[in-house]
Amino acid sequence: MRRHPQDRTLSAPVTVSFDYTRSVGPVLGRFLTGLRDGQFVGARLSDGRVVVPPPEFDPVTHRATADFVDVAETGTVTSWTWVSEPVAGQPFDRPFAFALVTLDGTDAPLLHAVDVASPDEISTGLKVRARWATERTGAITDVVFVPDTGTAAPAAPVAGEGEVTGIVTPVSLDYTYAASPEESAFFRGLAEGRLVAQRCPQCRKVYVPPRPACPVDGVPTVEEIELSDTGTVTTFCIVNVPFLGQKITPPYVSAYILLDGADIALQHLILDIPVEEIRMGLRVKAVWKPREEWGTTIENISHFAPTGDADADYDTYKHHL
């Protein structure tokens, strides 16, 4: 984390990402299969209009779409906007246009990217043609539009069998997290190998990580104290299911640990013990990473491990469950 120039709080870039997998059904599956094969597939609706992509249900009769038609790969720009600063995940990493393109023989436009170098190269009424990717998987990114020069090579065949039944869409959210002054003190303490907490001046509860105000009394928690890195397991979860980005091979344990002197439990990993031996009341101690690997993060603590001491008495932690 880095220090904020105005209030000396810490901030850091954060990325939350995962691959979203979904089934597409027979209608969208047919459209995506067409893209993989280098062909636009549309639908003829009950009122005679031809649209692409095909809707799953006719907007007039509400019946399932059943009349599919192959559509030309040429069309006309009916509206457009210029993208001067592309962002991650867009079709190009250079300026381009998004446009509504009405493909020849259809009655409704398709929103997609047009590969042009400047706004001077696109206009309403411009004739465009599909440019197909050499490697296609059955996704809308298999194709972009370019100005139609009258000549174009047909889409190269790709190896694909059967209908496209599902898609995987990467989802990513990038933002900057700004820690509160209290959290910043906690993170700076971690960089020094200390666990910093704050105490409510009214109810005397000790919070770690610190909070700007006591949730019980609503008053600022201004008294800073340092806690031991030893505590008690109050509750835990055995993780048996693997997932994308997992750093530890299951099974392993994620637990709430009540540090000695604290009134709120801290979540962390419990290792160095068989998962079947994990239990409430187990006494554990932080295992710190080598000093040269420390930053301003809770990951300075690799995990917690058993101390070998007798289990804590239930009465000492039952109020924190």
N, C-alpha and C positions, 0 to 999 in steps of 0.2 A: 504494500500500500504506500501511497505518497501523501505528503502533508498538504492540506488545502492552504493556499496562500493567504486567505483572509482570517480564518478562525482557527488555524492550526489543527483542524480535524484531518482525519485520514480519508482518502478515497482510493478506489481501485476499479479498473474495468472488469465487468462481469459478463460472461456469455453463458446463456442457458440454451442448450441445443439438444435435439433428439430427432430421430427419424420417425415420421408419422406414416404408418402403414395402414392402408384401407383397401377394401374390395370395391370394385367399381360397378358391378352389375352388368347385365347383358347389353344395355344400350350404350353407356359410356365405354364399355369394353369393346364394342364394335367400332366406335369412333377411334379409340386409342390403337386398336389393332390396325385400322386403316392408316394411321400416322406411321406406325412401325413399317407398314408395307409401302409407304410413299403415296398415299391416296387419302383425300378428304372424303369422309362419309357424312352425309346429312340425312335429314328425314323430311318426308312430305307429310304435312299436317292435314287434318280433315278439311280445312278451308282452302287447300291447294298450295299454300306457301311452302317453300323449301328453306329449311334453316340448318345451320351448322354452327356448333355441335348439335347433335340431335337431343331434344329433351326426353326425359324418361317417360313423361306423360303428355299427351296432347293438351294444350292449354284451353281448347274449346270443349272437347268431349270428355277430357280427363281420363281417357283410356290409355293403356300402355302403348308406347310407340312401336309400330310394327312395319311401317313402310320406309325402308332405307334406300337411299340413292347415292351413287358416286357423284362427286361434285368436282368441277374444274379447279385447277390449282392457280388460276389467274383471277384477278379481281380488281376492284376500284376502291381507292381511299375515299371514304365519305367524311371523315373527320380525323384529326391527328393532334398530338402534342409532342413537344420536344423535350427529351430528357438530357439535360446538360451535365448532370452529375449522377451517374448511375450508382446504385448501391448494391451491396452483396446480394447475390441470388437473382439479379436481373439478367436478361439474355446476353448483354454485352458489358464489358468493363470500359467502354468508351461511349461517348455521346451517341444517341440513336433516337428514333421516334417510336412512340406507341400510336397505333392507328386503328380505327374501325374500318375493316376491309370487307366489302360486300363481294363475295366470290361470284363469278359469272354463273348465272342460272339460279342464284339464291335470292331470298327476299329479306334477309336480315343480316347485319354485319357481324363479323368476328373480330374481337379485340386481340391484336397481336403486335409483335415488334416488326419494324421495317428498318433494314440496315442501310442507312444513308449517312453520309459524312457531315452534312450540315442541314439546317432548316431550309436552305435554298434549294435542296434537292427533293423536297417533298411538298405536295400541295393537294388540296381537295380535288378529286378527279384523276389523280395520278393512277396509271395502270401499273399493277404490281404482279409479281409471280412468286410462287413458293420456291424457296431454296432448301432442299432437304439435307439433313446431316448424313454423313457417310455411315456412321454408327447410330442406329436408331433402336430405341427400347420400347416404344409405345407411349410416348409422353408428348405434351404440347411443345416441349423444347426440342423435339426432333425436327422442327421446321421454323424458319423465319421468312419474312417477305423481303423482296428486293425490287427495284424498278424493273418493269418488263421491257426488255430490249428486243423482244420478238423471237429470240432464239434462247433455248435452254436445254441442257441435257436432262434426260429423264432421271428420276430418283434411282440410285443404285440399289439393287436388291440387298436385303440383309437376311441373316439367318434367324428365323423365328418360326415357331410351330404353335398352332392352336391360337385361341383367343387370348387377348390380354385380360386378365381377371383382377389384377390389383396393381397399385402403384405405391411407391415409397417416396415420400416428400420430406426432405430435410427441413426442419423448423429451427430457427435460431433467433434469439433475442439478445442484442448487445446493449448494455447500459453501463453507466458509471454509478457505483454505490458510494455514497458519502456517509461515513460513520459519524455518529453524534460525538460531541466532546468526551462523553463518558465511555463510549465504545472505543474511541481513539486511545484513551488512557489504557484500556484493557489490551488493545493490540500492541501498543508501545511496550507495555509490561511483558507481553509474550516475547518480544524481541530481546528482552533482558532476562528471560527465563523466570519470570514472575507471573503469578496469577492475581490480578488486581480486581477487587470487588468494591462495592460501595454500600454503605449502611444508611437505612432510613433513620433520620433523627427522631422520628416520632414512635414508630412501632419497633425499631431496632432490627428489622429484618435485613439480612445481607444478601445482595443480588450479584450474581456472576453469570454471564457478563453483566456489567453495570447497566443501569437504566437511568434516563434523565430524571425520572420521578418515580416515587413509590406507587405501585398500582393499588395499594391498599389505602394509603392516606392522601395520595395526590401531592405530596410535598417533594421538593428536590432532594435527591440523594447525594449530598455534598461530601460526606465523610468517606474518604478512601482508605481501604485496608488491604493488606496482602494476605492471601490464603495459602494454606498448605496444598501441595499437589497430591495429597492422599485423601481418599474418600470411600464412600459406600455405594454399592450398586442398589438402587431403589427399585428399578424395573428394567426389563431388557427384551430384546427381540432377536431371535436366531434367524439370520438371513440365509435362506436355502435356494432362492431363485436367482440365477444369473441375469444380468441386464447390461445394456450397452454402456461402456465406459467404466465398468466395475474394475477396481484396482486390486481387490482381494478375491481369491477363489473361495466360493461358498463351500461349506457353511462357515459363518463367522457371526459375531455378536455385536450388535449396536445397543448401547445401554445408557440409561440416565444415571449419572454419578453425582451424589451429594458430597461435595468437597467438605472437609472438616471446617466448621465455622460458617458455612453457607446455609441459606434458607431456600435456595432454589437449585435444582439439579442441572448438571451440564451434560450434554449428549456427546458421547465419544465411543470409540471402539474398545472392546475387551479382547485381548489376544493372550497368547502364552498359556492357555488353559483349554482343555477339551470343552467343546460347546455344551456337552451334556452335564458338565460340572458347574456351569454358570448358575448362580442363584441370587435371589434377593438377600441383601445383607452382606454379600461378599466384600471384603476389604481389598481395595485396589490402590495402586500408585501409578502416577504418570511415568511413561517411558519417553524421554525427550530424544529427539533426533540429534545427531552431531551438531555442535555449535555452529560450524560453518554452513549448515543448511538452514539456519533460522532466518525467518523474515518476520513481518508483522502479521502473523496468521496463527490460528489455532492448530494448524498442521505442524507447528513446531513440536507439538506432542504427537509422536507416532501413534501411540495407543496407551491404554491403561492395562496393567498386569496385576495379578494377585500379589498381595504383600506377604502372604503366609500367616497373617495374624488370624485370630479367631473372628468369626462373623460378628457383625454388629448386632446388638440387641434390637429387636423389632421396634420397641418403644422409642428408640433414638431416631428412627427415620419414618415412622408410619404416618406422621403428619405431612410428609412431603411426597406421598404417593399420588 
